[in-house]
Amino acid sequence: MKNFFFLSFMFWNIVAVGQEPAKKQLIFDGLTFKGWEGDTAMTWKIREGAIVGGSLTKTVPQNEFLATTAIYENFIVQLKFKLLGTDGFLNGGIQFNSTRVTDPSNEMSGYQADIGNGYWGCLYDESRRNKTIAYADTVAVKKILKPNDWNDYEVRSENGRVRIYINGQQTIDYTEPDKSIPQSGHIALQVHGGGKVEISYKDIYITKLD
């Protein structure tokens, strides 16, 4: 009987060790664009530990994306964003399960956790279905959003299910009905064209759920 309890104890300790929770990984070092690709000559820069895209003095001519070189599947991505603007369409977003489009090369195709008036916390399908596929409750989001300041954004993508959170509050819970839609790809940061807009992203972490 003593041997039985001893073996049971050892077994469950081994299982417990094997079930340690996944750890968050920082995927932007705050200093360089290592692990990222995009227009770092004109559109994207690093300022005070944040990735900053766009301009407040001239209109951003087109959509631009700064994308990870790595591909991810089943994950949680967490970051902080701040959207500023003075004129035109003020918008950005977190692209995920996405690919870089070759023509035009500035675009990405895939899901986007949207950022901007009328789109906060919504799920958009960029350069594919080209429409919002899940809408957030704008009244509820307005109560928690901090305009012109840093906000927390979280996207959880797991086996075709997408959940989006702003400042800890869930805005979207969407399950993809089309099984042909890819559930892996690059993560990217967007600044939308058409406005005098500047968007910043920092503290970018990913937790793999595999």
Solvent accessible surface area in square Angstrom, and as a share of the most:
residue,aa,sasa,rsa
1,M,166,0.74
2,K,177,0.75
3,N,115,0.59
4,F,125,0.52
5,F,125,0.52
6,F,122,0.51
7,L,117,0.58
8,S,36,0.23
9,F,127,0.53
10,M,83,0.37
11,F,110,0.46
12,W,163,0.57
13,N,64,0.33
14,I,115,0.59
15,V,41,0.24
16,A,60,0.47
17,V,102,0.59
18,G,68,0.65
19,Q,134,0.59
20,E,117,0.52
21,P,115,0.72
22,A,63,0.49
23,K,163,0.69
24,K,111,0.47
25,Q,93,0.41
26,L,95,0.47
27,I,30,0.15
28,F,6,0.02
29,D,71,0.37
30,G,14,0.13
31,L,148,0.74
32,T,66,0.39
33,F,47,0.20
34,K,167,0.71
35,G,38,0.37
36,W,15,0.05
37,E,70,0.31
38,G,30,0.29
39,D,45,0.24
40,T,58,0.34
41,A,92,0.72
42,M,157,0.70
43,T,17,0.10
44,W,4,0.02
45,K,82,0.35
46,I,50,0.26
47,R,103,0.38
48,E,169,0.76
49,G,32,0.31
50,A,4,0.03
51,I,0,0.00
52,V,2,0.01
53,G,0,0.00
54,G,11,0.11
55,S,24,0.15
56,L,64,0.32
57,T,118,0.69
58,K,128,0.54
59,T,70,0.41
60,V,8,0.05
61,P,125,0.79
62,Q,83,0.37
63,N,20,0.10
64,E,18,0.08
65,F,0,0.00
66,L,0,0.00
67,A,2,0.01
68,T,3,0.02
69,T,83,0.49
70,A,45,0.35
71,I,114,0.58
72,Y,24,0.09
73,E,93,0.41
74,N,21,0.11
75,F,1,0.00
76,I,23,0.12
77,V,2,0.01
78,Q,54,0.24
79,L,7,0.03
80,K,66,0.28
81,F,1,0.00
82,K,48,0.20
83,L,17,0.09
84,L,46,0.23
85,G,29,0.28
86,T,98,0.57
87,D,83,0.43
88,G,54,0.52
89,F,82,0.34
90,L,52,0.26
91,N,4,0.02
92,G,0,0.00
93,G,0,0.00
94,I,1,0.01
95,Q,0,0.00
96,F,0,0.00
97,N,2,0.01
98,S,0,0.00
99,T,78,0.45
100,R,66,0.24
101,V,35,0.20
102,T,126,0.73
103,D,125,0.65
104,P,74,0.47
105,S,78,0.50
106,N,21,0.11
107,E,26,0.12
108,M,0,0.00
109,S,23,0.15
110,G,0,0.00
111,Y,0,0.00
112,Q,3,0.01
113,A,0,0.00
114,D,6,0.03
115,I,0,0.00
116,G,0,0.00
117,N,120,0.61
118,G,52,0.50
119,Y,73,0.28
120,W,38,0.13
121,G,0,0.00
122,C,1,0.00
123,L,0,0.00
124,Y,50,0.19
125,D,0,0.00
126,E,13,0.06
127,S,41,0.27
128,R,73,0.26
129,R,75,0.27
130,N,93,0.47
131,K,112,0.48
132,T,16,0.10
133,I,31,0.16
134,A,15,0.12
135,Y,159,0.60
136,A,10,0.08
137,D,88,0.45
138,T,82,0.48
139,V,100,0.57
140,A,28,0.22
141,V,4,0.02
142,K,166,0.70
143,K,164,0.69
144,I,44,0.22
145,L,21,0.10
146,K,99,0.42
147,P,96,0.60
148,N,105,0.54
149,D,66,0.34
150,W,58,0.20
151,N,4,0.02
152,D,62,0.32
153,Y,4,0.02
154,E,41,0.18
155,V,1,0.01
156,R,62,0.22
157,S,1,0.01
158,E,50,0.22
159,N,119,0.61
160,G,9,0.09
161,R,95,0.35
162,V,0,0.00
163,R,38,0.14
164,I,0,0.00
165,Y,47,0.18
166,I,0,0.00
167,N,42,0.22
168,G,69,0.67
169,Q,67,0.30
170,Q,80,0.36
171,T,19,0.11
172,I,8,0.04
173,D,72,0.37
174,Y,31,0.12
175,T,87,0.51
176,E,5,0.02
177,P,103,0.65
178,D,59,0.31
179,K,179,0.76
180,S,91,0.59
181,I,18,0.09
182,P,73,0.46
183,Q,39,0.17
184,S,38,0.25
185,G,4,0.03
186,H,39,0.17
187,I,0,0.00
188,A,0,0.00
189,L,0,0.00
190,Q,0,0.00
191,V,0,0.00
192,H,49,0.22
193,G,10,0.09
194,G,41,0.40
195,G,1,0.01
196,K,64,0.27
197,V,0,0.00
198,E,16,0.07
199,I,0,0.00
200,S,8,0.05
201,Y,0,0.00
202,K,50,0.21
203,D,62,0.32
204,I,0,0.00
205,Y,70,0.27
206,I,0,0.00
207,T,14,0.08
208,K,98,0.42
209,L,47,0.23
210,D,141,0.73
